[in-house]
Amino acid sequence: MLRATRLVTASKRGFATVVDASPGFKVASVDNGQPTSSVTVLLKAGSRYESKPGVAHILSSFAFKSTGKRSALGTVREAELYGGVLSSSRCREHLALTAEFLRGDEAYFVDVLASFLASPKFTRHELSEYVLPAVHSESSAAAQSAPTYALELAHALAFRNGLGHALYADPHAAGNITTEDVRDLHARAVGSPVAVLGTGISTESLAKLLESSFSAHKTASATPASGTHAAPATAYHGGASRVASAHGPQAVFVGFGSTASASVPALHALAAHLNPAPALKWATGAAPLASAIPAGVSAQSVLLPYSDATLVGVLLEGADAGALTEGAKAVVGAFKDAAAGKVGKEELGRAVARAKFQLAAGVEGREGYVGAFGPKVLRGEAANVQAALEGVQGVSGTSLAQVAANLVKGKSTYVAVGDLHTLPYADEIGLSA
Amino acid sequence: MSGPLGPSLAPYVRSSRTLSKWLKPVATWYANLSGYRKVGLVYDDLLVEERPDVQRALSRLTPREAYDRAYRFKRASHASVLHKDLPQSEWTKPEEDVRYLKPHVLEVVKEDQERHVWDTINVARK
């Protein structure tokens, strides 16, 4: 017991502070003494900011291809010699380029990231020889997955433009995208604020390394990165869509959207309240949906907070359309109950505790750390989870009911992917048209 | 040495004003004599293409360049079948005789050389 207390005080977490490096970089890093380091560059180059559909997907596949400093092959072989891992991932708003490596190799890996920011080549032959095949296979894999497709459609219905843009490039239309389009998106993203998040490296040394490599590449290539994004504010629209799909399990998404940033803590609590996943494997949770979802249907609550809008809902997957209909009815019922203030005190406490745990545990991993802190760092706020935890702690029964009532009053987003003869229409599960 | 383009003294000749002044008329005379311009081809059409590196370079042409290349070959084959040169108005003019393939070939050769270097590198930790 005594030992445990001592361990807790010893591993007191040093939260990252944001440092502004010279050309619009916001650097934040946290060092807990772990044996490996990672550096993630977060660019505003998600599908929200693309000028043609699919450019963001292609830009993310262009990461770590040839730059003014080294070729694509050179990057791969050198990274292998250092034993590091380079990866790129994207969401609707951001493109994240990550390098993970052993301590001591930061000079090389920061240089790789800086050279992609400062002097990417975007050659036509790399687009056709390496990038488009990768984009094709990713897009066709995503098209086979009913839940992924359902979420894509849900975003398109909910937000139309901007956040509604597809995350995956259409393989048939990707041929229209030229390297100029990719270069334009890259230039606009680099011209906008860029967040650089590190783990296992001090903020000062990361900022210094980044600044020196970036300026070296910049003077060598002398390509002006100009322009910033002009992204219009997101509006929530909502709607219903049913799409036929013969691949694998069927999927139904029932959700609502909100553009009020003040309601985000309550939405975290609401999503935790709706989440039917049990805390213990093979057990049935005490959440209201857990017992109402029929067997054979797997359900997960979806909470996607973006910078100026949030999509909250439940995604149901299953082979049997009848069971899916029943599950979707239960989800709509749970939303309406929450709006009517029928969430008990104990249930609320459970939901708040669960939401807080998910928020706090999420930032322990590298992806969660970037996903949670990246947008904050871009806004220049302190990268810690304390404010979010306090926000969720402050959610009361009335505020939850208020937020849920506002959601249910607005238009819903309903998507069904699968067998259209048997899957329900929106009004059949209790959603108003 | 055994690259797809073969050895060339042209960069050296071009770097010297006297040499290029003396040799340029000879080179022009030789290019016209070799006859490929009279069937509408350009010099890079004569490059040996039955090699993987040149094939890769050919795949990097823009669609327009690839189309024009195929058209020139078709026209030249037809002229060959007829045992006649094209009418003089259709001959390739010297200023049209640009090296459209050479940059791509050089790039491919450079990539192959770099791959060879990485495949046979000796690594020493500093």
Interface residues (C-beta under 8 A of the other chain):
Chain A: S71 L73 G74 R77 L81 R124 H125 S128 E129
Chain B: S59 R60 T62 H104 E111 E114 R115 W118 I121 V123
